[in-house]
């Protein structure tokens, strides 16, 4: 059966005769099914008129049904044409929208961000432009021409987003001349304990006394053909180094004793004035004991003030030498720890003392430790 | 049969050709018309007599003037009498 297939129903008596007449007329049925006095079948749409004629002649009630297969889709489209038209319109709108630039994403532009945005505006690369009007290759070339310091630029589409990625060039490393600048030098003075050379030629040995800035590993290596080639020297040079911290402490202390002379004065004070001005006793050194008694509270802010002046005498007393020495030594060691910040790495420590003009004791704490003193020589050196 | 001629009998005569596929499908070629069609019975006139099928939910997957394809649960098939 070719063409559009359509269902139909026929009702009545002697349906076998209807089938026989239809078959004699050359009509082909498929899915012919009977339910009581009702016959349901499929046939070609162009044969429906013949079937209807046979049914009307024979007294059967004919009723055409829906189209089947692709024909059913056509019928549905005809019935729901506003829906289909709306769907097509929506598809057209979405398709059109995807052809426009909805977002511009600039990635890793860094310091060029603002300038690049301005550049895009100048070149009319903005939102809601047609994507087909933007030549990505030309844009990439323009960006790379504009920013020669970048390694490369990448321009591409991600949906409706224009993504521009700038990849910055690798920063230039430390340059060095081939003569001496690849050396490893001593960061501080000391005595070399051990040396591990990774690159270069060592010029010191364990036991050597080194000074700050002295070359420890030279930036050259000897090749197989007995020629020297410059290299960036690297290595670990452990050296015994010393740190020190000094503390000065006087041998005397100031003591105060009361002479027994005392004087009491009193007055009544308010926030704005005093009723009686107190007379000072005129002691060179004195302690004052002050007592205040409120008289009227918040509504009458008067205070009765009693001061007791006790004359004092200041004398210099000689301290115990051993106590001063112990105190100065502990202070020097504490200062040394704060200075070095490597107390657990100290291999030895001690304190020396000296008296300055018989009045001040100076304690000097020394700390000994082993540290890596190797550092690359800087260009400025 | 061979002595009758070169062509097979199904081409030279109008006898029905009945092909049964299990109990679900029967194809009848060269029938002479539908006599009875109910859900549980189908009768077709053929040159060899009345072809009767009994079963359940019988329907025609295809029907033309000379050929019928019957589907459903076919319980019995019989050929009664004959015109020849």
HADDOCK unambig.tbl for C-alpha pairs under 7 A between the chains (distance, minus, plus):
assign (segid A and resid 16 and name CA) (segid B and resid 34 and name CA) 5.81 0.50 0.50
assign (segid A and resid 16 and name CA) (segid B and resid 35 and name CA) 5.97 0.50 0.50
assign (segid A and resid 16 and name CA) (segid B and resid 36 and name CA) 5.97 0.50 0.50
assign (segid A and resid 16 and name CA) (segid B and resid 37 and name CA) 6.11 0.50 0.50
assign (segid A and resid 20 and name CA) (segid B and resid 33 and name CA) 5.82 0.50 0.50
assign (segid A and resid 20 and name CA) (segid B and resid 34 and name CA) 5.92 0.50 0.50
assign (segid A and resid 23 and name CA) (segid B and resid 64 and name CA) 5.23 0.50 0.50
assign (segid A and resid 23 and name CA) (segid B and resid 65 and name CA) 4.41 0.50 0.50
assign (segid A and resid 24 and name CA) (segid B and resid 65 and name CA) 5.70 0.50 0.50
assign (segid A and resid 26 and name CA) (segid B and resid 65 and name CA) 6.70 0.50 0.50
assign (segid A and resid 27 and name CA) (segid B and resid 64 and name CA) 6.60 0.50 0.50
assign (segid A and resid 28 and name CA) (segid B and resid 63 and name CA) 5.91 0.50 0.50
assign (segid A and resid 28 and name CA) (segid B and resid 64 and name CA) 4.91 0.50 0.50
assign (segid A and resid 29 and name CA) (segid B and resid 62 and name CA) 5.49 0.50 0.50
assign (segid A and resid 29 and name CA) (segid B and resid 63 and name CA) 5.04 0.50 0.50
assign (segid A and resid 29 and name CA) (segid B and resid 64 and name CA) 6.52 0.50 0.50
assign (segid A and resid 30 and name CA) (segid B and resid 60 and name CA) 6.73 0.50 0.50
assign (segid A and resid 30 and name CA) (segid B and resid 61 and name CA) 5.10 0.50 0.50
assign (segid A and resid 30 and name CA) (segid B and resid 62 and name CA) 4.17 0.50 0.50
assign (segid A and resid 30 and name CA) (segid B and resid 63 and name CA) 6.30 0.50 0.50
assign (segid A and resid 31 and name CA) (segid B and resid 59 and name CA) 6.96 0.50 0.50
assign (segid A and resid 31 and name CA) (segid B and resid 60 and name CA) 5.49 0.50 0.50
assign (segid A and resid 31 and name CA) (segid B and resid 61 and name CA) 4.25 0.50 0.50
assign (segid A and resid 31 and name CA) (segid B and resid 62 and name CA) 6.04 0.50 0.50
assign (segid A and resid 32 and name CA) (segid B and resid 59 and name CA) 5.76 0.50 0.50
assign (segid A and resid 32 and name CA) (segid B and resid 60 and name CA) 4.59 0.50 0.50
assign (segid A and resid 32 and name CA) (segid B and resid 61 and name CA) 6.03 0.50 0.50
assign (segid A and resid 32 and name CA) (segid B and resid 62 and name CA) 6.79 0.50 0.50
assign (segid A and resid 33 and name CA) (segid B and resid 59 and name CA) 4.73 0.50 0.50
assign (segid A and resid 33 and name CA) (segid B and resid 60 and name CA) 6.21 0.50 0.50
assign (segid A and resid 34 and name CA) (segid B and resid 38 and name CA) 6.64 0.50 0.50
assign (segid A and resid 34 and name CA) (segid B and resid 39 and name CA) 6.35 0.50 0.50
assign (segid A and resid 34 and name CA) (segid B and resid 59 and name CA) 6.94 0.50 0.50
assign (segid A and resid 35 and name CA) (segid B and resid 39 and name CA) 6.87 0.50 0.50
